[in-house]
């Protein structure tokens, strides 16, 4: 039986998941590594790519 607290926590987690996924998609498109694969030069050196890796870590924490 779920409580309102559990439901609120689940809702917050789902909201964070959606936000992170949206951000990852936007960054990936900006770097040219999603959709039509045309990566910008040295994309792995950018702050955007580092942020994508941070997002991946957080997403893993949320779904495990």
C-alpha positions as CSV (number, residue, x, y, z in Angstrom):
1,X,0.0,0.0,0.0
2,X,1.6,3.3,-1.0
3,X,1.4,6.4,1.0
4,X,1.1,10.0,-0.2
5,X,4.8,10.4,0.8
6,X,5.8,7.5,-1.5
7,X,3.6,8.8,-4.3
8,X,5.2,12.3,-3.9
9,X,8.7,10.8,-4.0
10,X,7.8,8.7,-7.1
11,X,6.4,11.8,-8.8
12,X,9.6,13.8,-8.0
13,X,11.8,11.1,-9.3
14,X,9.7,10.8,-12.5
15,X,9.9,14.6,-13.0
16,X,13.7,14.5,-12.5
17,X,14.0,11.7,-15.0
18,X,12.1,13.6,-17.6
19,X,14.1,16.7,-17.0
20,X,17.4,14.9,-17.2
21,X,16.4,13.0,-20.4
22,X,15.3,16.2,-22.1
23,X,18.6,17.9,-21.1
24,X,20.6,15.0,-22.4
25,X,18.8,15.0,-25.7
26,X,19.3,18.7,-26.2
27,X,23.0,18.5,-25.4
28,X,23.5,15.4,-27.6
29,X,21.8,17.2,-30.5
30,X,24.0,20.3,-29.9
31,X,27.1,18.2,-30.1
32,X,25.9,16.3,-33.2
33,X,25.9,12.9,-31.5
34,X,22.2,12.2,-31.6
35,X,20.0,11.9,-34.7
36,X,22.1,12.5,-37.7
37,X,25.6,11.6,-36.4
38,X,27.7,14.5,-37.3
39,X,29.7,15.2,-34.1
40,X,31.4,18.6,-33.6
41,X,35.1,18.4,-33.5
42,X,36.6,17.3,-30.2
43,X,33.1,16.9,-28.7
44,X,34.4,14.7,-25.9
45,X,36.4,17.6,-24.6
46,X,33.4,19.9,-24.1
47,X,31.5,20.9,-21.0
48,X,28.3,19.6,-22.7
49,X,29.8,16.1,-23.1
50,X,30.9,16.2,-19.4
51,X,27.4,17.1,-18.4
52,X,26.0,14.3,-20.5
53,X,28.2,11.9,-18.5
54,X,27.0,13.4,-15.2
55,X,23.4,13.0,-16.4
56,X,24.0,9.3,-17.2
57,X,25.3,8.7,-13.7
58,X,22.3,10.4,-12.1
59,X,19.9,8.6,-14.4
60,X,21.4,5.3,-13.4
61,X,21.0,6.2,-9.7
62,X,17.3,7.0,-10.3
63,X,16.4,3.8,-12.1
64,X,18.4,1.2,-10.2
